């Protein structure tokens, strides 16, 4: 595994897993949020975003944090070795979003672009709540269209994620 995509709802833990995989496998981590969002949470235009994604995945090894299905997932899944899907219960994701927005408000994180601090957002909460019905079908359709041969690893619980992380190694041993 040298080209890994980690997807899941907001608050699912995909960023943490992507960072841990990158650290353990000595791979660069590409946070799609950083490539997409402009200061003040302003969206990028599609063409420039796709160009930044194409540049970020031009190398032979990376971990992608996020899907951005409908905008750039076709680019990343076509080059991926594995798709890791974090499938958490909705209430877990909701709780994590609330926790993060309450206790990490106005802080910066490496997975957030400059000028886009953590904040509470009802739209984000709604998107996370509806992730299974709105985003998962789009991600799956794009996976089948652009990367049907890419193996999928589905992780639901902390112990699944920890077991997966422990099972990977730099040299594939």
MIMAR-310946 format. One record per residue (C-alpha): x, y, z. Coordinates in Angstrom, 2 decimals. Layout:
N
[site [X Y Z]]
...
//
This chain:
173
[site [0.00 0.00 0.00]]
[site [1.63 3.17 -1.21]]
[site [-1.44 5.16 -2.32]]
[site [-4.20 5.14 0.30]]
[site [-7.46 7.06 0.47]]
[site [-9.23 7.40 3.82]]
[site [-12.90 8.39 3.65]]
[site [-15.68 8.75 6.19]]
[site [-18.14 11.20 7.61]]
[site [-17.05 14.36 9.32]]
[site [-16.08 13.37 12.84]]
[site [-15.40 9.73 11.93]]
[site [-11.67 9.86 12.61]]
[site [-10.44 9.83 9.02]]
[site [-7.93 12.64 9.55]]
[site [-6.40 10.95 12.59]]
[site [-6.12 7.63 10.73]]
[site [-4.65 9.33 7.65]]
[site [-2.02 11.09 9.80]]
[site [-1.20 7.86 11.66]]
[site [-0.88 5.91 8.41]]
[site [1.33 8.60 6.93]]
[site [3.56 8.61 10.00]]
[site [3.80 4.81 10.21]]
[site [4.30 4.21 6.48]]
[site [6.48 7.30 6.00]]
[site [4.11 8.70 3.38]]
[site [3.02 12.28 2.75]]
[site [-0.54 13.01 3.86]]
[site [-2.72 15.13 1.60]]
[site [-5.61 16.82 3.39]]
[site [-8.16 17.62 0.69]]
[site [-9.76 20.26 2.92]]
[site [-6.49 22.22 2.79]]
[site [-6.50 22.08 -1.01]]
[site [-10.17 23.04 -1.34]]
[site [-11.01 25.69 1.26]]
[site [-9.82 29.28 1.01]]
[site [-9.56 31.60 4.06]]
[site [-12.90 32.22 5.72]]
[site [-14.21 28.82 4.56]]
[site [-14.66 30.02 0.98]]
[site [-14.75 27.18 -1.57]]
[site [-12.26 26.93 -4.42]]
[site [-13.38 26.79 -7.99]]
[site [-13.53 23.24 -9.31]]
[site [-10.81 23.58 -11.97]]
[site [-8.14 24.99 -9.67]]
[site [-9.04 22.47 -6.93]]
[site [-8.72 19.55 -9.38]]
[site [-5.37 20.89 -10.54]]
[site [-4.08 21.08 -6.94]]
[site [-5.31 17.52 -6.30]]
[site [-3.66 16.24 -9.51]]
[site [-0.38 17.85 -8.44]]
[site [-0.67 16.39 -4.92]]
[site [-1.18 12.83 -6.19]]
[site [1.41 12.98 -8.98]]
[site [3.89 11.15 -6.76]]
[site [3.97 7.41 -6.28]]
[site [3.10 7.38 -2.58]]
[site [0.57 9.28 -0.47]]
[site [-2.31 9.09 1.96]]
[site [-5.40 11.11 1.02]]
[site [-7.62 12.45 3.81]]
[site [-11.14 12.71 2.36]]
[site [-13.01 11.97 -0.83]]
[site [-14.49 15.18 -2.21]]
[site [-16.68 12.94 -4.34]]
[site [-18.22 14.84 -7.20]]
[site [-15.16 17.11 -7.33]]
[site [-11.95 15.05 -7.25]]
[site [-12.59 11.47 -6.09]]
[site [-12.34 10.27 -9.69]]
[site [-8.73 11.50 -9.77]]
[site [-7.65 9.90 -6.50]]
[site [-9.49 6.57 -6.70]]
[site [-8.09 5.92 -10.19]]
[site [-4.55 5.91 -8.71]]
[site [-5.24 4.34 -5.31]]
[site [-3.96 1.02 -3.99]]
[site [-6.62 0.83 -1.28]]
[site [-9.71 2.69 -0.11]]
[site [-10.19 2.77 3.65]]
[site [-13.77 3.51 4.65]]
[site [-14.46 4.52 8.24]]
[site [-18.08 3.65 8.90]]
[site [-18.97 5.04 12.31]]
[site [-22.46 5.36 13.80]]
[site [-23.96 8.80 13.20]]
[site [-24.16 9.63 16.88]]
[site [-20.41 9.09 17.29]]
[site [-19.63 11.50 14.45]]
[site [-22.10 14.05 15.80]]
[site [-20.57 13.86 19.28]]
[site [-17.04 14.27 17.91]]
[site [-18.02 17.29 15.82]]
[site [-19.67 18.91 18.84]]
[site [-16.67 18.15 21.05]]
[site [-14.23 19.49 18.50]]
[site [-16.21 22.68 17.91]]
[site [-16.68 23.28 21.65]]
[site [-13.15 22.57 22.85]]
[site [-11.03 23.33 19.81]]
[site [-12.91 26.43 18.70]]
[site [-10.81 28.96 16.85]]
[site [-7.74 26.72 16.90]]
[site [-5.81 25.62 13.88]]
[site [-5.10 22.06 12.82]]
[site [-2.79 20.72 10.11]]
[site [-5.80 19.31 8.24]]
[site [-7.54 22.70 8.11]]
[site [-6.45 25.44 5.72]]
[site [-5.01 28.69 6.94]]
[site [-7.75 31.15 7.82]]
[site [-10.29 28.39 8.46]]
[site [-10.46 27.81 12.21]]
[site [-12.49 25.08 13.84]]
[site [-16.00 26.34 14.52]]
[site [-19.50 25.09 15.13]]
[site [-21.49 24.74 11.92]]
[site [-25.05 23.42 11.65]]
[site [-24.50 22.65 7.96]]
[site [-21.57 20.40 8.87]]
[site [-23.70 18.64 11.52]]
[site [-26.46 18.06 8.94]]
[site [-23.98 16.76 6.35]]
[site [-22.52 14.34 8.89]]
[site [-25.99 13.16 9.91]]
[site [-26.97 12.52 6.28]]
[site [-23.57 11.17 5.17]]
[site [-24.82 7.59 4.78]]
[site [-27.71 8.57 2.51]]
[site [-26.18 11.50 0.63]]
[site [-22.42 10.90 0.31]]
[site [-21.91 7.14 0.56]]
[site [-23.91 6.35 -2.62]]
[site [-21.96 8.98 -4.59]]
[site [-18.62 7.71 -3.31]]
[site [-19.57 4.11 -4.11]]
[site [-20.78 5.01 -7.62]]
[site [-17.55 6.87 -8.36]]
[site [-15.49 4.02 -6.93]]
[site [-17.26 1.57 -9.22]]
[site [-16.81 3.85 -12.22]]
[site [-13.20 4.97 -11.74]]
[site [-11.59 2.36 -9.47]]
[site [-13.64 -0.85 -9.32]]
[site [-10.49 -2.94 -8.78]]
[site [-9.34 -0.91 -5.77]]
[site [-9.69 -3.01 -2.61]]
[site [-11.90 -1.57 0.12]]
[site [-11.18 -1.90 3.84]]
[site [-14.16 -1.04 6.05]]
[site [-13.52 -0.05 9.65]]
[site [-16.27 0.63 12.17]]
[site [-14.85 0.63 15.68]]
[site [-11.72 1.98 17.37]]
[site [-10.36 -1.55 17.70]]
[site [-10.87 -2.13 13.94]]
[site [-8.94 1.04 13.18]]
[site [-6.18 0.15 15.65]]
[site [-5.94 -3.39 14.26]]
[site [-5.67 -2.08 10.70]]
[site [-3.01 0.43 11.70]]
[site [-1.02 -2.30 13.47]]
[site [-1.31 -4.59 10.43]]
[site [0.41 -2.22 7.99]]
[site [4.13 -1.70 7.74]]
[site [6.56 0.31 5.67]]
[site [7.89 -2.70 3.83]]
[site [4.65 -4.65 3.57]]
[site [5.92 -7.30 5.96]]
//
